[in-house]
Amino acid sequence: MDDKELAELLKYSSSKELYIVTWNNLLKLLFCPFKVKTNHNIGVLKKGQKVMVDEVKVTQELQTVYIIKNKAFYYYHFDIILDN
């Protein structure tokens, strides 16, 4: 995907929202900041640490990235914590 195609796709998205499907197949909209827990040590973050996601971005390859404390981390390093 080139820059023009990516820009066209992203004009319909927001870096402050994330749609997820819950464990019981419900579609839920999360607004930033939302809470996540680390699955393992990554960078300065320790396994089990709870942190807030400030923004959600995508890479050129369409991989979801969380912006946490002004640093980018791939989404698969975290579990989302839902407060009911």
PyMOL Python script that loads the backbone (N, CA, C, O; Angstrom):
from pymol import cmd

cmd.read_pdbstr("""\
ATOM      1  N   MET A   1       0.852  -1.172   0.000  1.00  0.00           N
ATOM      2  CA  MET A   1       0.000   0.000   0.000  1.00  0.00           C
ATOM      3  C   MET A   1       0.899   1.236   0.000  1.00  0.00           C
ATOM      4  O   MET A   1       1.807   1.358   0.822  1.00  0.00           O
ATOM      5  N   ASP A   2       0.634   2.136  -0.922  1.00  0.00           N
ATOM      6  CA  ASP A   2       1.457   3.348  -0.974  1.00  0.00           C
ATOM      7  C   ASP A   2       0.870   4.437  -0.068  1.00  0.00           C
ATOM      8  O   ASP A   2      -0.207   4.268   0.503  1.00  0.00           O
ATOM      9  N   ASP A   3       1.588   5.545   0.055  1.00  0.00           N
ATOM     10  CA  ASP A   3       1.184   6.629   0.956  1.00  0.00           C
ATOM     11  C   ASP A   3      -0.181   7.203   0.595  1.00  0.00           C
ATOM     12  O   ASP A   3      -0.966   7.536   1.482  1.00  0.00           O
ATOM     13  N   LYS A   4      -0.465   7.320  -0.676  1.00  0.00           N
ATOM     14  CA  LYS A   4      -1.741   7.896  -1.121  1.00  0.00           C
ATOM     15  C   LYS A   4      -2.909   6.989  -0.727  1.00  0.00           C
ATOM     16  O   LYS A   4      -3.933   7.475  -0.247  1.00  0.00           O
ATOM     17  N   GLU A   5      -2.762   5.683  -0.925  1.00  0.00           N
ATOM     18  CA  GLU A   5      -3.812   4.737  -0.548  1.00  0.00           C
ATOM     19  C   GLU A   5      -4.026   4.723   0.965  1.00  0.00           C
ATOM     20  O   GLU A   5      -5.162   4.662   1.436  1.00  0.00           O
ATOM     21  N   LEU A   6      -2.939   4.780   1.717  1.00  0.00           N
ATOM     22  CA  LEU A   6      -3.029   4.807   3.172  1.00  0.00           C
ATOM     23  C   LEU A   6      -3.725   6.077   3.645  1.00  0.00           C
ATOM     24  O   LEU A   6      -4.575   6.017   4.533  1.00  0.00           O
ATOM     25  N   ALA A   7      -3.384   7.206   3.077  1.00  0.00           N
ATOM     26  CA  ALA A   7      -4.021   8.477   3.442  1.00  0.00           C
ATOM     27  C   ALA A   7      -5.514   8.438   3.148  1.00  0.00           C
ATOM     28  O   ALA A   7      -6.316   8.943   3.934  1.00  0.00           O
ATOM     29  N   GLU A   8      -5.889   7.847   2.028  1.00  0.00           N
ATOM     30  CA  GLU A   8      -7.308   7.723   1.662  1.00  0.00           C
ATOM     31  C   GLU A   8      -8.051   6.873   2.685  1.00  0.00           C
ATOM     32  O   GLU A   8      -9.162   7.219   3.087  1.00  0.00           O
ATOM     33  N   LEU A   9      -7.460   5.780   3.104  1.00  0.00           N
ATOM     34  CA  LEU A   9      -8.071   4.898   4.089  1.00  0.00           C
ATOM     35  C   LEU A   9      -8.186   5.578   5.457  1.00  0.00           C
ATOM     36  O   LEU A   9      -9.219   5.471   6.118  1.00  0.00           O
ATOM     37  N   LEU A  10      -7.144   6.266   5.875  1.00  0.00           N
ATOM     38  CA  LEU A  10      -7.101   6.850   7.210  1.00  0.00           C
ATOM     39  C   LEU A  10      -7.968   8.089   7.372  1.00  0.00           C
ATOM     40  O   LEU A  10      -8.230   8.506   8.500  1.00  0.00           O
ATOM     41  N   LYS A  11      -8.415   8.683   6.286  1.00  0.00           N
ATOM     42  CA  LYS A  11      -9.249   9.880   6.430  1.00  0.00           C
ATOM     43  C   LYS A  11     -10.611   9.542   7.036  1.00  0.00           C
ATOM     44  O   LYS A  11     -11.336  10.438   7.467  1.00  0.00           O
ATOM     45  N   TYR A  12     -10.961   8.261   7.070  1.00  0.00           N
ATOM     46  CA  TYR A  12     -12.217   7.826   7.671  1.00  0.00           C
ATOM     47  C   TYR A  12     -12.032   7.284   9.087  1.00  0.00           C
ATOM     48  O   TYR A  12     -12.981   6.766   9.674  1.00  0.00           O
ATOM     49  N   SER A  13     -10.850   7.394   9.632  1.00  0.00           N
ATOM     50  CA  SER A  13     -10.590   6.856  10.963  1.00  0.00           C
ATOM     51  C   SER A  13     -10.158   7.957  11.923  1.00  0.00           C
ATOM     52  O   SER A  13      -9.851   9.078  11.518  1.00  0.00           O
ATOM     53  N   SER A  14     -10.144   7.608  13.205  1.00  0.00           N
ATOM     54  CA  SER A  14      -9.734   8.546  14.243  1.00  0.00           C
ATOM     55  C   SER A  14      -8.666   7.892  15.102  1.00  0.00           C
ATOM     56  O   SER A  14      -8.760   6.708  15.425  1.00  0.00           O
ATOM     57  N   SER A  15      -7.669   8.646  15.465  1.00  0.00           N
ATOM     58  CA  SER A  15      -6.605   8.112  16.326  1.00  0.00           C
ATOM     59  C   SER A  15      -7.023   8.095  17.794  1.00  0.00           C
ATOM     60  O   SER A  15      -6.258   7.652  18.651  1.00  0.00           O
ATOM     61  N   LYS A  16      -8.221   8.570  18.085  1.00  0.00           N
ATOM     62  CA  LYS A  16      -8.715   8.619  19.462  1.00  0.00           C
ATOM     63  C   LYS A  16      -9.815   7.595  19.735  1.00  0.00           C
ATOM     64  O   LYS A  16     -10.400   7.596  20.818  1.00  0.00           O
ATOM     65  N   GLU A  17     -10.107   6.716  18.763  1.00  0.00           N
ATOM     66  CA  GLU A  17     -11.145   5.703  18.916  1.00  0.00           C
ATOM     67  C   GLU A  17     -10.648   4.343  18.437  1.00  0.00           C
ATOM     68  O   GLU A  17      -9.817   4.248  17.534  1.00  0.00           O
ATOM     69  N   LEU A  18     -11.178   3.292  19.065  1.00  0.00           N
ATOM     70  CA  LEU A  18     -10.838   1.936  18.652  1.00  0.00           C
ATOM     71  C   LEU A  18     -12.058   1.048  18.839  1.00  0.00           C
ATOM     72  O   LEU A  18     -12.607   0.963  19.937  1.00  0.00           O
ATOM     73  N   TYR A  19     -12.482   0.388  17.772  1.00  0.00           N
ATOM     74  CA  TYR A  19     -13.563  -0.591  17.868  1.00  0.00           C
ATOM     75  C   TYR A  19     -12.955  -1.949  18.188  1.00  0.00           C
ATOM     76  O   TYR A  19     -11.965  -2.361  17.583  1.00  0.00           O
ATOM     77  N   ILE A  20     -13.570  -2.640  19.154  1.00  0.00           N
ATOM     78  CA  ILE A  20     -13.120  -3.985  19.515  1.00  0.00           C
ATOM     79  C   ILE A  20     -14.323  -4.920  19.549  1.00  0.00           C
ATOM     80  O   ILE A  20     -15.463  -4.467  19.660  1.00  0.00           O
ATOM     81  N   VAL A  21     -14.072  -6.210  19.454  1.00  0.00           N
ATOM     82  CA  VAL A  21     -15.099  -7.226  19.646  1.00  0.00           C
ATOM     83  C   VAL A  21     -14.775  -7.903  20.971  1.00  0.00           C
ATOM     84  O   VAL A  21     -13.679  -8.432  21.151  1.00  0.00           O
ATOM     85  N   THR A  22     -15.732  -7.885  21.902  1.00  0.00           N
ATOM     86  CA  THR A  22     -15.512  -8.439  23.231  1.00  0.00           C
ATOM     87  C   THR A  22     -15.568  -9.966  23.194  1.00  0.00           C
ATOM     88  O   THR A  22     -15.915 -10.558  22.172  1.00  0.00           O
ATOM     89  N   TRP A  23     -15.225 -10.593  24.310  1.00  0.00           N
ATOM     90  CA  TRP A  23     -15.193 -12.045  24.412  1.00  0.00           C
ATOM     91  C   TRP A  23     -16.563 -12.661  24.114  1.00  0.00           C
ATOM     92  O   TRP A  23     -16.645 -13.813  23.687  1.00  0.00           O
ATOM     93  N   ASN A  24     -17.663 -11.877  24.343  1.00  0.00           N
ATOM     94  CA  ASN A  24     -19.010 -12.398  24.084  1.00  0.00           C
ATOM     95  C   ASN A  24     -19.604 -11.827  22.788  1.00  0.00           C
ATOM     96  O   ASN A  24     -20.820 -11.699  22.648  1.00  0.00           O
ATOM     97  N   ASN A  25     -18.719 -11.492  21.855  1.00  0.00           N
ATOM     98  CA  ASN A  25     -19.082 -11.060  20.496  1.00  0.00           C
ATOM     99  C   ASN A  25     -19.895  -9.778  20.412  1.00  0.00           C
ATOM    100  O   ASN A  25     -20.747  -9.637  19.535  1.00  0.00           O
ATOM    101  N   LEU A  26     -19.636  -8.839  21.324  1.00  0.00           N
ATOM    102  CA  LEU A  26     -20.262  -7.529  21.256  1.00  0.00           C
ATOM    103  C   LEU A  26     -19.259  -6.532  20.694  1.00  0.00           C
ATOM    104  O   LEU A  26     -18.082  -6.554  21.052  1.00  0.00           O
ATOM    105  N   LEU A  27     -19.731  -5.664  19.817  1.00  0.00           N
ATOM    106  CA  LEU A  27     -18.893  -4.611  19.261  1.00  0.00           C
ATOM    107  C   LEU A  27     -18.895  -3.447  20.237  1.00  0.00           C
ATOM    108  O   LEU A  27     -19.955  -2.977  20.649  1.00  0.00           O
ATOM    109  N   LYS A  28     -17.716  -2.986  20.604  1.00  0.00           N
ATOM    110  CA  LYS A  28     -17.598  -1.915  21.595  1.00  0.00           C
ATOM    111  C   LYS A  28     -16.635  -0.860  21.076  1.00  0.00           C
ATOM    112  O   LYS A  28     -15.603  -1.178  20.485  1.00  0.00           O
ATOM    113  N   LEU A  29     -16.985   0.388  21.302  1.00  0.00           N
ATOM    114  CA  LEU A  29     -16.139   1.506  20.907  1.00  0.00           C
ATOM    115  C   LEU A  29     -15.395   2.022  22.133  1.00  0.00           C
ATOM    116  O   LEU A  29     -16.011   2.404  23.128  1.00  0.00           O
ATOM    117  N   LEU A  30     -14.069   2.032  22.055  1.00  0.00           N
ATOM    118  CA  LEU A  30     -13.241   2.581  23.129  1.00  0.00           C
ATOM    119  C   LEU A  30     -12.751   3.957  22.717  1.00  0.00           C
ATOM    120  O   LEU A  30     -12.417   4.188  21.555  1.00  0.00           O
ATOM    121  N   PHE A  31     -12.711   4.859  23.669  1.00  0.00           N
ATOM    122  CA  PHE A  31     -12.172   6.194  23.443  1.00  0.00           C
ATOM    123  C   PHE A  31     -10.865   6.336  24.211  1.00  0.00           C
ATOM    124  O   PHE A  31     -10.752   5.877  25.348  1.00  0.00           O
ATOM    125  N   CYS A  32      -9.903   6.960  23.600  1.00  0.00           N
ATOM    126  CA  CYS A  32      -8.630   7.211  24.263  1.00  0.00           C
ATOM    127  C   CYS A  32      -8.805   8.330  25.283  1.00  0.00           C
ATOM    128  O   CYS A  32      -9.545   9.285  25.044  1.00  0.00           O
ATOM    129  N   PRO A  33      -8.134   8.212  26.404  1.00  0.00           N
ATOM    130  CA  PRO A  33      -7.228   7.124  26.784  1.00  0.00           C
ATOM    131  C   PRO A  33      -8.007   5.924  27.325  1.00  0.00           C
ATOM    132  O   PRO A  33      -9.036   6.086  27.982  1.00  0.00           O
ATOM    133  N   PHE A  34      -7.508   4.726  27.045  1.00  0.00           N
ATOM    134  CA  PHE A  34      -8.056   3.503  27.625  1.00  0.00           C
ATOM    135  C   PHE A  34      -6.911   2.692  28.214  1.00  0.00           C
ATOM    136  O   PHE A  34      -5.747   2.869  27.854  1.00  0.00           O
ATOM    137  N   LYS A  35      -7.275   1.787  29.138  1.00  0.00           N
ATOM    138  CA  LYS A  35      -6.278   1.062  29.925  1.00  0.00           C
ATOM    139  C   LYS A  35      -5.935  -0.275  29.286  1.00  0.00           C
ATOM    140  O   LYS A  35      -6.812  -0.997  28.812  1.00  0.00           O
ATOM    141  N   VAL A  36      -4.631  -0.596  29.283  1.00  0.00           N
ATOM    142  CA  VAL A  36      -4.141  -1.890  28.826  1.00  0.00           C
ATOM    143  C   VAL A  36      -3.139  -2.442  29.832  1.00  0.00           C
ATOM    144  O   VAL A  36      -2.607  -1.710  30.666  1.00  0.00           O
ATOM    145  N   LYS A  37      -2.892  -3.746  29.739  1.00  0.00           N
ATOM    146  CA  LYS A  37      -1.902  -4.409  30.596  1.00  0.00           C
ATOM    147  C   LYS A  37      -0.882  -5.086  29.702  1.00  0.00           C
ATOM    148  O   LYS A  37      -1.247  -5.718  28.711  1.00  0.00           O
ATOM    149  N   THR A  38       0.388  -4.961  30.039  1.00  0.00           N
ATOM    150  CA  THR A  38       1.453  -5.548  29.224  1.00  0.00           C
ATOM    151  C   THR A  38       1.486  -7.072  29.397  1.00  0.00           C
ATOM    152  O   THR A  38       1.302  -7.585  30.501  1.00  0.00           O
ATOM    153  N   ASN A  39       1.721  -7.782  28.295  1.00  0.00           N
ATOM    154  CA  ASN A  39       1.815  -9.243  28.322  1.00  0.00           C
ATOM    155  C   ASN A  39       3.206  -9.723  28.718  1.00  0.00           C
ATOM    156  O   ASN A  39       3.363 -10.840  29.211  1.00  0.00           O
ATOM    157  N   HIS A  40       4.206  -8.889  28.506  1.00  0.00           N
ATOM    158  CA  HIS A  40       5.595  -9.224  28.818  1.00  0.00           C
ATOM    159  C   HIS A  40       6.400  -7.928  28.872  1.00  0.00           C
ATOM    160  O   HIS A  40       5.886  -6.862  28.533  1.00  0.00           O
ATOM    161  N   ASN A  41       7.641  -8.015  29.291  1.00  0.00           N
ATOM    162  CA  ASN A  41       8.496  -6.829  29.309  1.00  0.00           C
ATOM    163  C   ASN A  41       8.698  -6.335  27.878  1.00  0.00           C
ATOM    164  O   ASN A  41       9.007  -7.114  26.976  1.00  0.00           O
ATOM    165  N   ILE A  42       8.520  -5.035  27.688  1.00  0.00           N
ATOM    166  CA  ILE A  42       8.751  -4.423  26.379  1.00  0.00           C
ATOM    167  C   ILE A  42       9.241  -3.002  26.607  1.00  0.00           C
ATOM    168  O   ILE A  42       8.537  -2.168  27.176  1.00  0.00           O
ATOM    169  N   GLY A  43      10.455  -2.744  26.154  1.00  0.00           N
ATOM    170  CA  GLY A  43      11.043  -1.420  26.376  1.00  0.00           C
ATOM    171  C   GLY A  43      11.125  -1.126  27.861  1.00  0.00           C
ATOM    172  O   GLY A  43      11.646  -1.931  28.634  1.00  0.00           O
ATOM    173  N   VAL A  44      10.611   0.026  28.258  1.00  0.00           N
ATOM    174  CA  VAL A  44      10.633   0.423  29.668  1.00  0.00           C
ATOM    175  C   VAL A  44       9.440  -0.125  30.442  1.00  0.00           C
ATOM    176  O   VAL A  44       9.365   0.051  31.658  1.00  0.00           O
ATOM    177  N   LEU A  45       8.509  -0.785  29.762  1.00  0.00           N
ATOM    178  CA  LEU A  45       7.319  -1.334  30.410  1.00  0.00           C
ATOM    179  C   LEU A  45       7.583  -2.754  30.901  1.00  0.00           C
ATOM    180  O   LEU A  45       8.221  -3.555  30.219  1.00  0.00           O
ATOM    181  N   LYS A  46       7.080  -3.044  32.090  1.00  0.00           N
ATOM    182  CA  LYS A  46       7.278  -4.362  32.706  1.00  0.00           C
ATOM    183  C   LYS A  46       6.036  -5.225  32.548  1.00  0.00           C
ATOM    184  O   LYS A  46       4.925  -4.707  32.434  1.00  0.00           O
ATOM    185  N   LYS A  47       6.220  -6.530  32.542  1.00  0.00           N
ATOM    186  CA  LYS A  47       5.114  -7.472  32.416  1.00  0.00           C
ATOM    187  C   LYS A  47       4.073  -7.221  33.508  1.00  0.00           C
ATOM    188  O   LYS A  47       4.415  -7.082  34.683  1.00  0.00           O
ATOM    189  N   GLY A  48       2.798  -7.164  33.107  1.00  0.00           N
ATOM    190  CA  GLY A  48       1.709  -6.951  34.059  1.00  0.00           C
ATOM    191  C   GLY A  48       1.438  -5.500  34.401  1.00  0.00           C
ATOM    192  O   GLY A  48       0.489  -5.201  35.125  1.00  0.00           O
ATOM    193  N   GLN A  49       2.253  -4.602  33.894  1.00  0.00           N
ATOM    194  CA  GLN A  49       2.069  -3.173  34.173  1.00  0.00           C
ATOM    195  C   GLN A  49       0.825  -2.664  33.454  1.00  0.00           C
ATOM    196  O   GLN A  49       0.580  -3.013  32.299  1.00  0.00           O
ATOM    197  N   LYS A  50       0.041  -1.835  34.147  1.00  0.00           N
ATOM    198  CA  LYS A  50      -1.142  -1.223  33.552  1.00  0.00           C
ATOM    199  C   LYS A  50      -0.792   0.195  33.118  1.00  0.00           C
ATOM    200  O   LYS A  50      -0.262   0.984  33.900  1.00  0.00           O
ATOM    201  N   VAL A  51      -1.093   0.505  31.866  1.00  0.00           N
ATOM    202  CA  VAL A  51      -0.780   1.823  31.306  1.00  0.00           C
ATOM    203  C   VAL A  51      -1.969   2.304  30.473  1.00  0.00           C
ATOM    204  O   VAL A  51      -2.864   1.529  30.134  1.00  0.00           O
ATOM    205  N   MET A  52      -1.957   3.587  30.156  1.00  0.00           N
ATOM    206  CA  MET A  52      -3.027   4.190  29.370  1.00  0.00           C
ATOM    207  C   MET A  52      -2.559   4.411  27.936  1.00  0.00           C
ATOM    208  O   MET A  52      -1.445   4.877  27.698  1.00  0.00           O
ATOM    209  N   VAL A  53      -3.426   4.071  26.988  1.00  0.00           N
ATOM    210  CA  VAL A  53      -3.161   4.296  25.562  1.00  0.00           C
ATOM    211  C   VAL A  53      -3.677   5.690  25.220  1.00  0.00           C
ATOM    212  O   VAL A  53      -4.862   5.979  25.385  1.00  0.00           O
ATOM    213  N   ASP A  54      -2.787   6.545  24.745  1.00  0.00           N
ATOM    214  CA  ASP A  54      -3.153   7.925  24.416  1.00  0.00           C
ATOM    215  C   ASP A  54      -3.716   8.060  23.009  1.00  0.00           C
ATOM    216  O   ASP A  54      -4.593   8.889  22.766  1.00  0.00           O
ATOM    217  N   GLU A  55      -3.213   7.246  22.078  1.00  0.00           N
ATOM    218  CA  GLU A  55      -3.661   7.281  20.692  1.00  0.00           C
ATOM    219  C   GLU A  55      -3.487   5.908  20.062  1.00  0.00           C
ATOM    220  O   GLU A  55      -2.708   5.082  20.536  1.00  0.00           O
ATOM    221  N   VAL A  56      -4.231   5.682  18.979  1.00  0.00           N
ATOM    222  CA  VAL A  56      -4.121   4.444  18.208  1.00  0.00           C
ATOM    223  C   VAL A  56      -3.760   4.828  16.773  1.00  0.00           C
ATOM    224  O   VAL A  56      -4.456   5.625  16.143  1.00  0.00           O
ATOM    225  N   LYS A  57      -2.680   4.262  16.270  1.00  0.00           N
ATOM    226  CA  LYS A  57      -2.211   4.557  14.909  1.00  0.00           C
ATOM    227  C   LYS A  57      -2.071   3.246  14.140  1.00  0.00           C
ATOM    228  O   LYS A  57      -2.216   2.162  14.707  1.00  0.00           O
ATOM    229  N   VAL A  58      -1.789   3.357  12.853  1.00  0.00           N
ATOM    230  CA  VAL A  58      -1.475   2.177  12.044  1.00  0.00           C
ATOM    231  C   VAL A  58      -0.188   2.442  11.273  1.00  0.00           C
ATOM    232  O   VAL A  58       0.124   3.579  10.919  1.00  0.00           O
ATOM    233  N   THR A  59       0.548   1.371  11.024  1.00  0.00           N
ATOM    234  CA  THR A  59       1.779   1.477  10.258  1.00  0.00           C
ATOM    235  C   THR A  59       1.468   1.412   8.770  1.00  0.00           C
ATOM    236  O   THR A  59       0.319   1.206   8.379  1.00  0.00           O
ATOM    237  N   GLN A  60       2.469   1.583   7.958  1.00  0.00           N
ATOM    238  CA  GLN A  60       2.339   1.469   6.504  1.00  0.00           C
ATOM    239  C   GLN A  60       1.813   0.086   6.110  1.00  0.00           C
ATOM    240  O   GLN A  60       1.139  -0.060   5.090  1.00  0.00           O
ATOM    241  N   GLU A  61       2.127  -0.927   6.926  1.00  0.00           N
ATOM    242  CA  GLU A  61       1.692  -2.306   6.665  1.00  0.00           C
ATOM    243  C   GLU A  61       0.352  -2.614   7.329  1.00  0.00           C
ATOM    244  O   GLU A  61      -0.064  -3.772   7.373  1.00  0.00           O
ATOM    245  N   LEU A  62      -0.328  -1.584   7.848  1.00  0.00           N
ATOM    246  CA  LEU A  62      -1.633  -1.675   8.505  1.00  0.00           C
ATOM    247  C   LEU A  62      -1.604  -2.455   9.816  1.00  0.00           C
ATOM    248  O   LEU A  62      -2.591  -3.095  10.177  1.00  0.00           O
ATOM    249  N   GLN A  63      -0.489  -2.408  10.525  1.00  0.00           N
ATOM    250  CA  GLN A  63      -0.386  -2.971  11.867  1.00  0.00           C
ATOM    251  C   GLN A  63      -0.835  -1.902  12.867  1.00  0.00           C
ATOM    252  O   GLN A  63      -0.422  -0.747  12.776  1.00  0.00           O
ATOM    253  N   THR A  64      -1.681  -2.295  13.819  1.00  0.00           N
ATOM    254  CA  THR A  64      -2.154  -1.354  14.840  1.00  0.00           C
ATOM    255  C   THR A  64      -1.049  -1.086  15.846  1.00  0.00           C
ATOM    256  O   THR A  64      -0.359  -2.000  16.297  1.00  0.00           O
ATOM    257  N   VAL A  65      -0.895   0.190  16.189  1.00  0.00           N
ATOM    258  CA  VAL A  65       0.136   0.633  17.123  1.00  0.00           C
ATOM    259  C   VAL A  65      -0.523   1.502  18.188  1.00  0.00           C
ATOM    260  O   VAL A  65      -1.331   2.377  17.876  1.00  0.00           O
ATOM    261  N   TYR A  66      -0.170   1.251  19.459  1.00  0.00           N
ATOM    262  CA  TYR A  66      -0.644   2.081  20.555  1.00  0.00           C
ATOM    263  C   TYR A  66       0.429   3.112  20.886  1.00  0.00           C
ATOM    264  O   TYR A  66       1.612   2.779  20.965  1.00  0.00           O
ATOM    265  N   ILE A  67       0.022   4.345  21.077  1.00  0.00           N
ATOM    266  CA  ILE A  67       0.923   5.394  21.535  1.00  0.00           C
ATOM    267  C   ILE A  67       0.741   5.510  23.043  1.00  0.00           C
ATOM    268  O   ILE A  67      -0.329   5.872  23.531  1.00  0.00           O
ATOM    269  N   ILE A  68       1.812   5.193  23.771  1.00  0.00           N
ATOM    270  CA  ILE A  68       1.810   5.201  25.235  1.00  0.00           C
ATOM    271  C   ILE A  68       3.006   6.036  25.693  1.00  0.00           C
ATOM    272  O   ILE A  68       4.153   5.710  25.386  1.00  0.00           O
ATOM    273  N   LYS A  69       2.731   7.100  26.420  1.00  0.00           N
ATOM    274  CA  LYS A  69       3.802   8.001  26.904  1.00  0.00           C
ATOM    275  C   LYS A  69       4.697   8.444  25.753  1.00  0.00           C
ATOM    276  O   LYS A  69       5.922   8.458  25.877  1.00  0.00           O
ATOM    277  N   ASN A  70       4.070   8.809  24.623  1.00  0.00           N
ATOM    278  CA  ASN A  70       4.749   9.308  23.425  1.00  0.00           C
ATOM    279  C   ASN A  70       5.673   8.288  22.753  1.00  0.00           C
ATOM    280  O   ASN A  70       6.560   8.663  21.986  1.00  0.00           O
ATOM    281  N   LYS A  71       5.464   7.004  23.039  1.00  0.00           N
ATOM    282  CA  LYS A  71       6.224   5.945  22.375  1.00  0.00           C
ATOM    283  C   LYS A  71       5.238   4.979  21.717  1.00  0.00           C
ATOM    284  O   LYS A  71       4.147   4.747  22.239  1.00  0.00           O
ATOM    285  N   ALA A  72       5.623   4.420  20.576  1.00  0.00           N
ATOM    286  CA  ALA A  72       4.757   3.517  19.822  1.00  0.00           C
ATOM    287  C   ALA A  72       5.076   2.062  20.159  1.00  0.00           C
ATOM    288  O   ALA A  72       6.239   1.664  20.207  1.00  0.00           O
ATOM    289  N   PHE A  73       4.019   1.274  20.391  1.00  0.00           N
ATOM    290  CA  PHE A  73       4.141  -0.153  20.682  1.00  0.00           C
ATOM    291  C   PHE A  73       3.091  -0.895  19.866  1.00  0.00           C
ATOM    292  O   PHE A  73       1.963  -0.418  19.740  1.00  0.00           O
ATOM    293  N   TYR A  74       3.441  -2.059  19.307  1.00  0.00           N
ATOM    294  CA  TYR A  74       2.465  -2.877  18.602  1.00  0.00           C
ATOM    295  C   TYR A  74       1.393  -3.360  19.573  1.00  0.00           C
ATOM    296  O   TYR A  74       1.688  -3.671  20.727  1.00  0.00           O
ATOM    297  N   TYR A  75       0.155  -3.423  19.105  1.00  0.00           N
ATOM    298  CA  TYR A  75      -1.001  -3.766  19.924  1.00  0.00           C
ATOM    299  C   TYR A  75      -0.902  -5.145  20.567  1.00  0.00           C
ATOM    300  O   TYR A  75      -1.436  -5.350  21.657  1.00  0.00           O
ATOM    301  N   TYR A  76      -0.229  -6.095  19.917  1.00  0.00           N
ATOM    302  CA  TYR A  76      -0.229  -7.477  20.393  1.00  0.00           C
ATOM    303  C   TYR A  76       0.624  -7.693  21.639  1.00  0.00           C
ATOM    304  O   TYR A  76       0.682  -8.806  22.162  1.00  0.00           O
ATOM    305  N   HIS A  77       1.281  -6.647  22.117  1.00  0.00           N
ATOM    306  CA  HIS A  77       2.026  -6.736  23.372  1.00  0.00           C
ATOM    307  C   HIS A  77       1.142  -6.469  24.588  1.00  0.00           C
ATOM    308  O   HIS A  77       1.620  -6.502  25.722  1.00  0.00           O
ATOM    309  N   PHE A  78      -0.168  -6.201  24.353  1.00  0.00           N
ATOM    310  CA  PHE A  78      -1.047  -5.748  25.423  1.00  0.00           C
ATOM    311  C   PHE A  78      -2.386  -6.451  25.408  1.00  0.00           C
ATOM    312  O   PHE A  78      -2.833  -6.947  24.374  1.00  0.00           O
ATOM    313  N   ASP A  79      -3.024  -6.489  26.575  1.00  0.00           N
ATOM    314  CA  ASP A  79      -4.423  -6.890  26.717  1.00  0.00           C
ATOM    315  C   ASP A  79      -5.204  -5.657  27.144  1.00  0.00           C
ATOM    316  O   ASP A  79      -4.777  -4.924  28.037  1.00  0.00           O
ATOM    317  N   ILE A  80      -6.338  -5.430  26.513  1.00  0.00           N
ATOM    318  CA  ILE A  80      -7.187  -4.292  26.859  1.00  0.00           C
ATOM    319  C   ILE A  80      -7.939  -4.619  28.141  1.00  0.00           C
ATOM    320  O   ILE A  80      -8.449  -5.727  28.310  1.00  0.00           O
ATOM    321  N   ILE A  81      -8.001  -3.650  29.037  1.00  0.00           N
ATOM    322  CA  ILE A  81      -8.736  -3.795  30.296  1.00  0.00           C
ATOM    323  C   ILE A  81     -10.048  -3.030  30.153  1.00  0.00           C
ATOM    324  O   ILE A  81     -10.061  -1.811  29.982  1.00  0.00           O
ATOM    325  N   LEU A  82     -11.158  -3.782  30.227  1.00  0.00           N
ATOM    326  CA  LEU A  82     -12.480  -3.154  30.131  1.00  0.00           C
ATOM    327  C   LEU A  82     -13.046  -2.959  31.519  1.00  0.00           C
ATOM    328  O   LEU A  82     -13.120  -3.901  32.308  1.00  0.00           O
ATOM    329  N   ASP A  83     -13.443  -1.741  31.816  1.00  0.00           N
ATOM    330  CA  ASP A  83     -14.125  -1.450  33.085  1.00  0.00           C
ATOM    331  C   ASP A  83     -15.625  -1.505  32.836  1.00  0.00           C
ATOM    332  O   ASP A  83     -16.141  -0.807  31.964  1.00  0.00           O
ATOM    333  N   ASN A  84     -16.312  -2.324  33.592  1.00  0.00           N
ATOM    334  CA  ASN A  84     -17.769  -2.458  33.378  1.00  0.00           C
ATOM    335  C   ASN A  84     -18.544  -1.553  34.279  1.00  0.00           C
ATOM    336  O   ASN A  84     -19.774  -1.539  34.231  1.00  0.00           O
TER     337      ASN A  84
END
""", "prot")
cmd.dss("prot")
cmd.show_as("cartoon", "prot")
cmd.util.cbc("prot")
cmd.orient("prot")
